[in-house]
């Protein structure tokens, strides 16, 4: 295609206030060839933080062209858009525009990715709390000065923060977003610009390609599930964190067939030769049922297997295998749940090494052992691949939240039901989820007991599970984690006056700090403390895995499953005799 040099886009800027107003009025449109919204809540928070700091956020690329009247879906916003001439069509910058339009509009909070507040005490953007907090100003309030003034009139006790809030309001509204504007009627030229713009970035992931070639056929965009929306729904319902779309895609595919690395083109074509356990279902049916199976798998991990958050999961492929299992056996029964928990933890300890180190190979090999209509055989098939029944030591000298061994250790910590040193209360799952949001690792929920200058931070014995939280201490009205400060060792070495001795001992024990380690801490013997705590930590880990793996138990199915299997075999034999 020959393109003249008169197609060069013109440069301009849009204040955020004008940009979102155009979006809310339906004058900003998204062409059909654009990708779905794929940003996480963390991405949205980073965008607003960059704007407040005055950092560059990248230039938009917009196409000026008339647009017809009609309903629009922009993130969580449903807009009854009038005909516009001109309208601004987004060639590049969809993620940023949707994030701004939704994060600053009251209705955008319907999607948790856009439900954000500004924490005046910490001076940072955070997920919106479930209950009103004067110091946590919702972004739609912060964006309008008259709303800010009304907020401070309602909560006069925070008046010292008014100047700072007003400053942030001004920064958000006046920030100039750079943009290149294309005035060109030829759609081929516009698509050429789009392809060139996106070819200079990262390549599309398999999940993005799958979404592009298998769009939803539903007439209502409100009812259309995407891989991103499935991940968001799981987090909203279980506070499990945002599962990456690659894992969600594998889960959807694994439900339909164990060979998750299969060709994804034509997955739902009627004449496709794809072998599926659920033939004839549409893309939207597969997404809906895949989401249901994935949710059952997450529910199992949290309630039965002791894995509270996605960042605590040793291997992502195990979640895919569990999704396939729960797709075929949604209500497996108490005994089979126990067997599944036992298998899960044995598989987590062994890892993909027994499958020549390949997570994909492990996922597919395990997936093939799950047979429709034979739960007893499926469980036995899974166990046959993890038949090693021994404790494999985990190196406590190396603590890395992105490694499977550390994640297994974290699960053992969580199952000690850790407590806040300030109040003696148990740390609950919502506080953990608040701290991690959509983090890929649990690093933000972990602290060093001693500073890096006095001891290596890589030792597990020098780390403690204490998430950040907006929940406040009743005495100081400060967030619990702020009360702790950075001197964790001094906090742990002194029993609070309002906690009795049994409660304080329970607090320390919930963090694998025994009597000898406590004594070493109070006397300032750091080396002895770390040695004693590491030993206690190892013993706690062994007890946790022994309980989960049940090394000495027989991996046999329930009696009901065996009886039903025998009856089914007798019926088949009798039918064969008749025939």
Backbone torsions as a table, in degrees:
resi	resn	phi	psi	omega
1	UNK	NA	127.5	178.6
2	UNK	-92.2	124.9	-178.4
3	UNK	-122.4	128.4	178.7
4	UNK	-73.2	164.0	-177.8
5	UNK	-83.9	5.3	177.0
6	UNK	-85.3	6.7	-179.6
7	UNK	-93.0	7.3	-175.3
8	UNK	-61.7	128.1	179.2
9	UNK	-65.9	148.5	175.0
10	UNK	-89.9	148.5	-177.9
11	UNK	-96.2	140.4	177.1
12	UNK	-156.3	-176.2	175.1
13	UNK	-137.4	153.2	176.7
14	UNK	-125.2	119.3	169.1
15	UNK	-60.0	145.2	-178.6
16	UNK	-55.0	-39.8	-178.9
17	UNK	-59.1	-41.7	178.9
18	UNK	-72.3	-39.7	-176.9
19	UNK	-61.4	-48.3	-178.5
20	UNK	-70.2	-31.7	177.4
21	UNK	-64.2	-40.5	175.7
22	UNK	-61.8	-41.4	-179.9
23	UNK	-65.6	-44.3	-178.7
24	UNK	-65.2	-28.7	180.0
25	UNK	-87.5	1.1	177.6
26	UNK	79.8	18.4	-179.4
27	UNK	-94.9	-3.2	171.7
28	UNK	-109.6	125.9	-176.2
29	UNK	-121.6	158.3	179.5
30	UNK	-116.0	118.5	179.2
31	UNK	-62.9	158.0	-178.6
32	UNK	-63.7	-27.9	-176.2
33	UNK	-82.2	2.6	175.8
34	UNK	-77.1	156.4	176.9
35	UNK	-77.3	164.8	172.8
36	UNK	-68.8	161.4	175.6
37	UNK	-66.4	127.0	-173.8
38	UNK	-129.1	3.3	179.6
39	UNK	-70.6	151.7	173.4
40	UNK	-96.1	172.2	177.9
41	UNK	-59.6	-35.6	179.0
42	UNK	-61.8	-40.9	178.3
43	UNK	-62.1	-42.2	-178.8
44	UNK	-64.4	-43.5	178.7
45	UNK	-60.7	-42.4	-178.9
46	UNK	-65.2	-33.4	177.5
47	UNK	-63.1	-49.6	-179.0
48	UNK	-66.1	-36.6	178.0
49	UNK	-63.7	-40.9	179.0
50	UNK	-63.7	-41.2	179.8
51	UNK	-64.5	-44.9	-179.8
52	UNK	-62.8	-31.7	179.7
53	UNK	-86.2	-9.5	-178.5
54	UNK	80.8	18.1	179.4
55	UNK	-76.9	155.8	174.4
56	UNK	-66.2	142.0	178.1
57	UNK	-120.2	9.4	179.4
58	UNK	90.1	154.0	-177.8
59	UNK	-89.9	145.7	172.7
60	UNK	-85.3	158.0	172.5
61	UNK	-127.3	112.3	-172.9
62	UNK	-119.5	147.8	-178.8
63	UNK	-115.9	120.2	179.6
64	UNK	-84.4	120.8	-178.1
65	UNK	-163.9	148.3	178.3
66	UNK	-65.3	157.2	-179.2
67	UNK	-138.6	140.2	-179.3
68	UNK	-76.9	163.9	174.3
69	UNK	-73.2	153.7	178.3
70	UNK	156.2	167.7	178.9
71	UNK	-72.9	139.1	178.2
72	UNK	-122.1	150.1	172.9
73	UNK	-119.3	115.4	-178.8
74	UNK	-124.8	93.7	-173.4
75	UNK	65.8	-122.4	177.8
76	UNK	-91.4	-1.0	-175.7
77	UNK	-92.3	129.1	172.5
78	UNK	-102.6	119.3	-172.2
79	UNK	-120.7	128.1	173.3
80	UNK	-90.6	90.6	-168.9
81	UNK	-86.1	134.9	173.7
82	UNK	-80.0	166.7	173.0
83	UNK	-62.8	139.1	-176.2
84	UNK	-133.2	132.0	175.0
85	UNK	-145.0	95.2	14.4
86	UNK	-95.8	166.1	167.3
87	UNK	-122.9	158.6	179.4
88	UNK	-106.4	113.2	179.4
89	UNK	-95.5	132.0	-172.8
90	UNK	-84.1	113.9	172.9
91	UNK	-89.1	-43.3	176.9
92	UNK	-144.3	131.3	-179.8
93	UNK	121.5	12.4	-177.9
94	UNK	-57.4	-43.2	-176.8
95	UNK	-61.4	-41.2	-178.7
96	UNK	-69.5	-43.4	-178.1
97	UNK	-66.3	-44.8	179.3
98	UNK	-63.4	-39.2	179.4
99	UNK	-63.7	-44.9	179.6
100	UNK	-66.3	-47.1	-177.1
101	UNK	-62.9	-37.2	-178.4
102	UNK	-83.7	-41.5	-178.1
103	UNK	-64.6	-27.8	-176.3
104	UNK	-100.7	1.9	179.9
105	UNK	-110.5	138.2	-178.5
106	UNK	-56.1	-34.8	-177.2
107	UNK	-78.5	-13.1	179.8
108	UNK	-65.7	-22.9	-178.3
109	UNK	-66.7	-8.0	175.6
110	UNK	-62.0	-24.2	173.2
111	UNK	-104.9	120.6	-173.4
112	UNK	-59.3	-21.7	179.1
113	UNK	-65.3	-25.6	-176.6
114	UNK	-105.7	-2.2	-178.9
115	UNK	-83.5	86.7	-173.3
116	UNK	-122.1	156.2	174.5
117	UNK	-132.7	167.2	172.8
118	UNK	-111.2	121.9	-179.3
119	UNK	-85.3	108.7	-176.6
120	UNK	-67.7	-31.2	-178.2
121	UNK	-73.1	-38.0	-179.4
122	UNK	-96.4	-12.8	-178.6
123	UNK	56.8	55.6	178.6
124	UNK	-153.0	157.5	177.5
125	UNK	-84.4	135.1	-174.1
126	UNK	-141.4	163.2	172.3
127	UNK	-60.7	144.8	-178.1
128	UNK	-68.2	130.8	179.7
129	UNK	-69.4	160.3	-177.9
130	UNK	-76.2	-21.4	176.4
131	UNK	-122.1	151.8	-178.7
132	UNK	-62.6	136.9	177.6
133	UNK	-136.2	121.0	-176.8
134	UNK	-53.0	-32.6	-177.3
135	UNK	-84.5	-3.8	-179.4
136	UNK	-111.9	94.2	-174.2
137	UNK	-88.8	119.4	177.5
138	UNK	-58.6	143.6	-176.5
139	UNK	-58.7	-40.4	177.6
140	UNK	-61.0	-29.2	175.2
141	UNK	-73.0	-45.5	-177.4
142	UNK	-63.6	-24.6	-174.1
143	UNK	-78.0	-20.7	-178.3
144	UNK	-116.1	121.5	-174.8
145	UNK	-59.4	-39.2	-179.4
146	UNK	-65.0	-32.6	176.5
147	UNK	-70.7	-36.2	178.0
148	UNK	-62.3	-46.4	-179.5
149	UNK	-63.0	-39.3	177.9
150	UNK	-65.2	-39.3	179.3
151	UNK	-61.2	-44.7	-178.7
152	UNK	-73.1	-26.6	174.2
153	UNK	-69.8	-32.5	178.3
154	UNK	-73.5	-33.9	-178.1
155	UNK	-122.0	72.9	-176.8
156	UNK	-64.0	-18.0	-178.5
157	UNK	-68.4	-11.7	-179.4
158	UNK	-109.4	22.1	-172.4
159	UNK	-58.2	-26.5	-178.8
160	UNK	-66.1	-13.2	180.0
161	UNK	-95.4	0.9	-173.7
162	UNK	-62.5	-44.2	-178.0
163	UNK	-61.8	-42.0	-179.7
164	UNK	-66.6	-42.6	178.9
165	UNK	-61.1	-41.7	179.8
166	UNK	-64.3	-37.1	178.5
167	UNK	-64.4	-42.9	179.0
168	UNK	-65.6	-39.4	176.3
169	UNK	-57.5	-46.6	180.0
170	UNK	-63.0	-41.9	-179.4
171	UNK	-64.3	-42.1	179.6
172	UNK	-64.2	-45.7	-174.3
173	UNK	-71.5	-36.9	-170.9
174	UNK	-95.2	-7.3	-179.0
175	UNK	-58.3	130.1	-177.4
176	UNK	-93.8	115.3	177.4
177	UNK	-90.3	117.9	-180.0
178	UNK	-68.8	148.5	-179.0
179	UNK	-150.7	146.9	169.0
180	UNK	-107.3	132.9	-175.6
181	UNK	-115.0	126.4	-179.3
182	UNK	-100.2	123.6	174.2
183	UNK	-112.0	92.4	-172.3
184	UNK	-154.0	128.0	-178.5
185	UNK	-82.5	-20.3	-174.2
186	UNK	-78.7	111.6	-178.7
187	UNK	-62.6	-30.8	179.3
188	UNK	-63.4	-37.6	178.6
189	UNK	-66.4	-43.0	-179.1
190	UNK	-63.8	-44.1	179.4
191	UNK	-65.9	-34.3	176.3
192	UNK	-63.1	-41.8	176.9
193	UNK	-62.9	-43.3	-180.0
194	UNK	-60.4	-47.8	-177.7
195	UNK	-64.1	-40.1	179.4
196	UNK	-67.8	-39.9	179.8
197	UNK	-60.5	-43.7	-175.6
198	UNK	-83.3	-19.1	180.0
199	UNK	-74.2	-18.6	-179.6
200	UNK	-83.3	-11.4	178.9
201	UNK	-93.6	-157.8	179.9
202	UNK	-73.2	156.7	177.6
203	UNK	-71.9	153.4	176.4
204	UNK	-63.4	140.9	174.9
205	UNK	-76.4	166.5	177.6
206	UNK	-61.4	-36.7	178.7
207	UNK	-64.8	-39.6	179.3
208	UNK	-68.7	-39.0	177.4
209	UNK	-65.3	-43.0	179.0
210	UNK	-58.9	-44.9	-179.9
211	UNK	-64.3	-36.8	-177.8
212	UNK	-70.0	-38.3	-175.7
213	UNK	-92.7	-5.7	177.2
214	UNK	-128.9	65.5	-178.4
215	UNK	-70.4	159.5	178.0
216	UNK	-67.6	143.1	177.8
217	UNK	-100.6	1.9	-178.4
218	UNK	-68.7	146.0	-178.0
219	UNK	-76.0	-29.1	-179.1
220	UNK	-101.2	119.2	179.6
221	UNK	-63.6	-25.2	178.7
222	UNK	-64.8	-26.4	-176.7
223	UNK	-95.7	-1.5	-174.9
224	UNK	-83.4	121.8	175.8
225	UNK	-87.8	140.7	172.0
226	UNK	-124.2	169.1	177.7
227	UNK	-61.2	-39.7	178.7
228	UNK	-64.7	-41.1	-178.4
229	UNK	-68.6	-36.6	175.7
230	UNK	-59.2	-46.1	179.7
231	UNK	-61.3	-40.4	179.5
232	UNK	-66.9	-41.3	178.6
233	UNK	-61.5	-42.2	179.3
234	UNK	-61.5	-43.0	179.9
235	UNK	-67.1	-42.3	179.9
236	UNK	-61.5	-39.3	-174.7
237	UNK	-82.9	-36.1	-172.7
238	UNK	-117.2	-6.5	-174.7
239	UNK	53.0	43.5	-175.8
240	UNK	-93.9	-4.1	-173.6
241	UNK	91.1	169.5	-178.7
242	UNK	-87.8	113.3	176.1
243	UNK	-74.7	133.7	-179.3
244	UNK	-63.5	149.6	-174.4
245	UNK	-65.6	-26.6	177.1
246	UNK	-63.9	-41.3	178.4
247	UNK	-70.3	-38.7	177.4
248	UNK	-61.9	-43.8	178.3
249	UNK	-60.0	-47.1	180.0
250	UNK	-60.5	-37.4	178.9
251	UNK	-64.7	-43.3	178.3
252	UNK	-62.9	-43.2	-180.0
253	UNK	-69.8	-40.4	-177.7
254	UNK	-63.9	-34.4	176.8
255	UNK	-59.0	-38.4	-176.3
256	UNK	-84.2	-25.1	-179.2
257	UNK	-174.3	143.1	-173.0
258	UNK	-67.5	-24.8	-176.1
259	UNK	-81.3	79.9	-172.5
260	UNK	-72.4	-16.2	179.7
261	UNK	-88.8	12.3	-176.8
262	UNK	-66.8	166.5	176.7
263	UNK	-62.4	126.8	-175.3
264	UNK	-93.3	-8.9	177.5
265	UNK	-74.3	130.9	179.8
266	UNK	75.8	21.8	-178.1
267	UNK	-56.2	-34.2	-175.9
268	UNK	-115.2	13.9	177.0
269	UNK	-69.3	142.4	-179.4
270	UNK	-63.0	-34.1	-178.7
271	UNK	-94.9	12.7	-179.0
272	UNK	-70.0	145.6	178.8
273	UNK	-93.0	8.7	179.9
274	UNK	-61.1	127.5	176.9
275	UNK	-80.7	123.5	-177.2
276	UNK	-132.2	143.9	173.7
277	UNK	-71.9	-15.3	-178.7
278	UNK	-129.8	69.3	-176.2
279	UNK	-66.5	149.7	173.9
280	UNK	86.3	-5.0	-179.3
281	UNK	-83.4	152.5	-179.5
282	UNK	-83.1	172.3	177.0
283	UNK	-59.2	-45.1	-177.5
284	UNK	-68.5	-35.8	175.2
285	UNK	-65.6	-41.3	180.0
286	UNK	-64.3	-40.5	178.8
287	UNK	-65.4	-44.7	-177.8
288	UNK	-64.2	-47.2	-178.7
289	UNK	-72.4	-32.0	174.3
290	UNK	-65.0	-40.6	177.7
291	UNK	-62.7	-40.4	179.8
292	UNK	-64.3	-42.6	179.0
293	UNK	-67.1	-39.6	178.6
294	UNK	-62.6	-40.8	179.3
295	UNK	-65.0	-38.5	177.4
296	UNK	-65.0	-36.5	178.0
297	UNK	-65.7	-43.1	178.9
298	UNK	-65.0	-41.1	177.5
299	UNK	-59.4	-41.7	176.8
300	UNK	-62.4	-45.3	-178.7
301	UNK	-60.1	-43.0	-176.6
302	UNK	-75.0	-45.5	-172.6
303	UNK	-85.0	-32.1	-173.8
304	UNK	-109.2	-38.5	-172.2
305	UNK	-97.5	-6.3	176.5
306	UNK	73.6	29.7	177.2
307	UNK	-110.3	101.1	-171.1
308	UNK	-78.3	-24.5	-171.1
309	UNK	-147.8	152.3	-178.6
310	UNK	-56.6	-33.8	-179.1
311	UNK	-72.8	-8.7	176.1
312	UNK	-95.3	-6.4	-175.9
313	UNK	-75.1	124.2	-175.0
314	UNK	-61.8	-45.8	-179.0
315	UNK	-139.0	131.6	-177.6
316	UNK	-67.8	-30.1	-176.8
317	UNK	-64.4	-24.3	178.5
318	UNK	-67.2	-33.4	175.8
319	UNK	-65.7	-36.1	178.0
320	UNK	-65.3	-45.0	178.9
321	UNK	-63.1	-42.3	178.0
322	UNK	-62.7	-37.3	177.6
323	UNK	-61.6	-42.6	177.6
324	UNK	-62.6	-41.8	179.9
325	UNK	-61.8	-48.8	-176.7
326	UNK	-73.7	-17.9	173.3
327	UNK	-67.4	-38.6	-178.9
328	UNK	-90.0	-25.9	-177.8
329	UNK	-133.9	75.3	-175.3
330	UNK	-64.6	-29.5	178.7
331	UNK	-127.8	80.5	-171.1
332	UNK	-76.2	-14.6	-178.2
333	UNK	95.2	155.6	-172.6
334	UNK	-60.6	-45.2	-177.7
335	UNK	-65.5	-42.2	-179.9
336	UNK	-68.9	-32.4	174.4
337	UNK	-61.9	-41.7	178.5
338	UNK	-63.9	-42.3	177.0
339	UNK	-62.7	-40.9	-178.8
340	UNK	-65.1	-40.3	177.0
341	UNK	-61.9	-43.6	179.4
342	UNK	-60.2	-46.2	179.2
343	UNK	-63.9	-44.4	-176.7
344	UNK	-55.6	-47.6	-175.6
345	UNK	-74.0	-31.9	174.3
346	UNK	-65.4	-40.4	178.7
347	UNK	-67.4	-36.7	179.9
348	UNK	-65.4	-37.8	-180.0
349	UNK	-70.1	-41.5	-178.5
350	UNK	-72.8	-36.7	179.8
351	UNK	69.5	-171.2	-176.5
352	UNK	-78.6	0.7	-177.8
353	UNK	-59.5	-33.0	180.0
354	UNK	-74.3	-8.8	176.4
355	UNK	-111.4	37.2	-179.4
356	UNK	61.7	29.6	172.9
357	UNK	77.5	4.3	-176.7
358	UNK	-98.3	120.2	177.0
359	UNK	-65.2	-39.2	178.3
360	UNK	-64.5	-43.1	177.7
361	UNK	-62.7	-41.5	178.2
362	UNK	-62.9	-44.8	-178.5
363	UNK	-60.6	-43.2	-176.9
364	UNK	-76.9	-38.3	178.4
365	UNK	-64.0	-45.8	178.1
366	UNK	-65.6	-41.5	-179.6
367	UNK	-60.2	-36.7	180.0
368	UNK	-68.0	-20.9	178.8
369	UNK	-77.9	-13.4	178.9
370	UNK	-90.0	106.2	-174.9
371	UNK	-103.1	129.4	176.7
372	UNK	-59.0	134.7	175.1
373	UNK	80.4	8.4	-179.2
374	UNK	-144.0	79.6	-176.1
375	UNK	-68.6	-37.9	179.2
376	UNK	-64.7	-45.6	178.2
377	UNK	-65.2	-35.1	179.4
378	UNK	-65.1	-45.9	179.3
379	UNK	-65.3	-41.2	178.0
380	UNK	-64.0	-37.1	177.3
381	UNK	-64.5	-39.5	177.4
382	UNK	-65.5	-44.2	-179.0
383	UNK	-65.6	-31.3	-178.2
384	UNK	-63.2	-19.5	-178.8
385	UNK	-94.7	-7.3	178.8
386	UNK	-131.8	53.0	-171.7
387	UNK	-83.4	-0.9	178.5
388	UNK	-77.0	124.4	-175.0
389	UNK	-118.3	74.9	179.4
390	UNK	-153.1	153.2	178.2
391	UNK	-78.5	125.9	177.6
392	UNK	-100.2	114.1	-175.5
393	UNK	-57.7	142.7	176.0
394	UNK	-106.9	133.8	-176.8
395	UNK	-75.0	106.9	-179.7
396	UNK	-83.0	-0.1	176.4
397	UNK	-82.8	-7.0	-177.1
398	UNK	-131.4	113.1	-178.7
399	UNK	-115.9	107.1	179.4
400	UNK	-134.2	116.2	-174.0
401	UNK	-69.3	-8.0	177.1
402	UNK	-98.2	7.0	-179.7
403	UNK	-110.6	147.7	-174.2
404	UNK	-62.6	-39.5	-178.6
405	UNK	-60.6	-43.0	178.5
406	UNK	-66.4	-36.5	179.4
407	UNK	-66.9	-36.3	174.4
408	UNK	-63.7	-42.6	177.2
409	UNK	-61.2	-41.9	179.6
410	UNK	-60.6	-39.1	177.7
411	UNK	-63.2	-38.3	177.7
412	UNK	-66.5	-36.0	176.0
413	UNK	-63.2	-46.2	-177.3
414	UNK	-62.0	-36.1	-178.0
415	UNK	-77.3	-4.1	167.6
416	UNK	-81.1	-4.3	-178.9
417	UNK	56.2	65.0	-175.6
418	UNK	-59.2	148.8	-175.6
419	UNK	-117.7	157.9	174.6
420	UNK	-76.4	127.1	177.3
421	UNK	-63.6	-20.7	-176.9
422	UNK	-78.3	-45.7	-173.0
423	UNK	-110.4	-19.9	-174.6
424	UNK	84.0	-3.5	-179.7
425	UNK	-77.1	151.2	175.9
426	UNK	-68.4	142.2	172.2
427	UNK	-74.3	122.0	-176.9
428	UNK	-95.5	168.4	-174.0
429	UNK	-64.9	-29.8	179.9
430	UNK	-68.9	-35.2	177.1
431	UNK	-68.3	-39.2	176.4
432	UNK	-63.1	-45.6	-179.3
433	UNK	-63.9	-38.5	178.8
434	UNK	-62.0	-38.1	-178.7
435	UNK	-70.0	-39.3	-172.7
436	UNK	-90.7	-26.4	-178.9
437	UNK	47.3	-109.5	-179.2
438	UNK	-117.4	31.7	-179.7
439	UNK	-68.0	145.1	178.6
440	UNK	-78.0	-23.4	177.3
441	UNK	-128.7	170.7	-178.2
442	UNK	-91.8	16.8	-173.5
443	UNK	-56.3	-36.4	-176.5
444	UNK	-73.2	-9.8	177.9
445	UNK	-101.6	4.0	-174.9
446	UNK	-116.0	139.7	176.9
447	UNK	-128.1	155.7	172.7
448	UNK	-85.4	136.2	177.4
449	UNK	-73.7	-46.1	177.5
450	UNK	-111.0	146.2	180.0
451	UNK	-61.3	157.9	-176.5
452	UNK	-63.7	-20.5	-179.5
453	UNK	-73.7	-20.7	-176.1
454	UNK	-102.8	-23.5	-178.9
455	UNK	-158.9	152.4	-178.8
456	UNK	-61.9	134.1	-179.9
457	UNK	-77.3	-7.1	-175.9
458	UNK	-83.1	-10.0	179.0
459	UNK	-75.8	131.6	177.7
460	UNK	-62.3	-34.8	-178.2
461	UNK	-67.0	-15.0	178.4
462	UNK	-97.8	8.7	-179.5
463	UNK	-117.4	152.7	-177.7
464	UNK	-144.2	144.9	-178.6
465	UNK	-87.0	101.5	178.4
466	UNK	-142.3	92.0	-174.7
467	UNK	-69.8	157.1	170.3
468	UNK	-74.7	149.2	-177.0
469	UNK	-157.0	154.3	174.6
470	UNK	-91.2	-8.0	178.4
471	UNK	-65.0	137.8	-168.7
472	UNK	-109.2	149.4	176.3
473	UNK	-71.6	133.8	-175.4
474	UNK	-65.3	-27.3	-177.5
475	UNK	-84.6	-48.3	-174.5
476	UNK	-95.3	-14.5	-176.1
477	UNK	63.2	14.7	175.0
478	UNK	-96.0	153.2	173.0
479	UNK	-54.3	143.5	-175.1
480	UNK	-54.9	-41.4	-177.4
481	UNK	-71.5	-26.1	177.1
482	UNK	-73.2	-32.1	176.6
483	UNK	-61.0	-36.4	-180.0
484	UNK	-67.5	-34.9	-177.8
485	UNK	67.0	-157.2	-178.5
486	UNK	-98.6	-10.6	-177.3
487	UNK	-94.5	72.4	-176.9
488	UNK	-65.6	-35.8	-178.8
489	UNK	-62.3	-39.7	-179.9
490	UNK	-70.8	-31.9	177.4
491	UNK	-66.8	-44.4	-176.5
492	UNK	-73.7	-19.8	-176.8
493	UNK	-89.8	-3.0	-177.5
494	UNK	-132.3	117.0	179.6
495	UNK	-67.9	125.3	177.7
496	UNK	-60.1	146.8	-176.5
497	UNK	-64.1	-31.3	-175.9
498	UNK	-92.0	8.6	174.7
499	UNK	-112.6	130.9	178.4
500	UNK	-77.1	170.1	-174.2
501	UNK	-61.4	-44.9	178.9
502	UNK	-61.3	-40.2	179.7
503	UNK	-66.1	-43.1	179.8
504	UNK	-64.0	-39.9	177.1
505	UNK	-62.8	-38.0	177.7
506	UNK	-66.0	-36.0	176.7
507	UNK	-61.1	-51.2	-178.2
508	UNK	-63.8	-42.4	-178.5
509	UNK	-64.5	-30.3	179.4
510	UNK	-69.0	-10.9	176.6
511	UNK	-116.0	25.9	178.0
512	UNK	59.3	35.3	176.0
513	UNK	-110.6	105.8	-179.3
514	UNK	-87.1	-173.7	-176.2
515	UNK	-62.2	-45.0	-177.9
516	UNK	-66.4	-40.2	177.9
517	UNK	-66.3	-37.7	177.9
518	UNK	-61.6	-43.7	179.2
519	UNK	-63.0	-43.2	178.7
520	UNK	-62.6	-36.0	-179.5
521	UNK	-68.6	-43.0	-178.7
522	UNK	-68.2	-26.6	178.6
523	UNK	-92.3	-1.2	176.9
524	UNK	80.3	16.5	179.9
525	UNK	-89.2	88.4	-173.6
526	UNK	-63.2	-46.9	-177.2
527	UNK	-60.7	-43.9	-179.6
528	UNK	-66.4	-38.8	177.3
529	UNK	-59.1	-47.1	-177.8
530	UNK	-65.8	-39.0	178.8
531	UNK	-63.6	-47.7	-179.3
532	UNK	-65.9	-41.8	-178.4
533	UNK	-67.8	-38.0	178.9
534	UNK	-61.7	-39.7	178.5
535	UNK	-65.4	-43.9	177.9
536	UNK	-64.1	-40.0	179.7
537	UNK	-62.9	-41.0	178.8
538	UNK	-64.7	-42.2	178.9
539	UNK	-65.1	-41.0	177.9
540	UNK	-63.6	-40.8	178.9
541	UNK	-63.2	-43.8	179.8
542	UNK	-63.1	-41.2	178.8
543	UNK	-65.3	-40.7	179.4
544	UNK	-61.7	-48.9	-178.1
545	UNK	-69.3	-34.0	176.9
546	UNK	-63.3	-39.3	179.0
547	UNK	-69.4	-39.1	-178.0
548	UNK	-78.1	-41.4	-174.5
549	UNK	-85.3	-25.6	179.7
550	UNK	46.2	62.8	-171.4
551	UNK	-54.1	-37.0	-172.1
552	UNK	-90.1	-5.8	-175.5
553	UNK	-80.0	151.0	176.0
554	UNK	-76.5	133.8	-178.6
555	UNK	-90.6	58.2	-177.2
556	UNK	-103.6	147.7	178.9
557	UNK	-69.9	169.8	179.5
558	UNK	-67.8	157.4	-179.4
559	UNK	-59.8	-37.6	-179.9
560	UNK	-61.3	-41.0	-180.0
561	UNK	-65.1	-39.4	179.7
562	UNK	-67.5	-42.2	180.0
563	UNK	-63.1	-46.3	-179.4
564	UNK	-63.1	-37.1	178.8
565	UNK	-64.8	-41.6	179.3
566	UNK	-64.1	-43.0	179.9
567	UNK	-61.8	-44.2	-179.7
568	UNK	-62.7	-38.7	178.9
569	UNK	-66.5	-39.1	178.5
570	UNK	-63.6	-42.5	-179.8
571	UNK	-62.6	-42.5	179.3
572	UNK	-62.6	-42.5	-179.4
573	UNK	-64.6	-41.9	179.2
574	UNK	-64.0	-40.0	179.6
575	UNK	-64.8	-41.1	178.5
576	UNK	-62.5	-38.8	179.3
577	UNK	-63.0	-41.8	-179.9
578	UNK	-63.9	-44.2	-179.4
579	UNK	-67.2	NA	NA
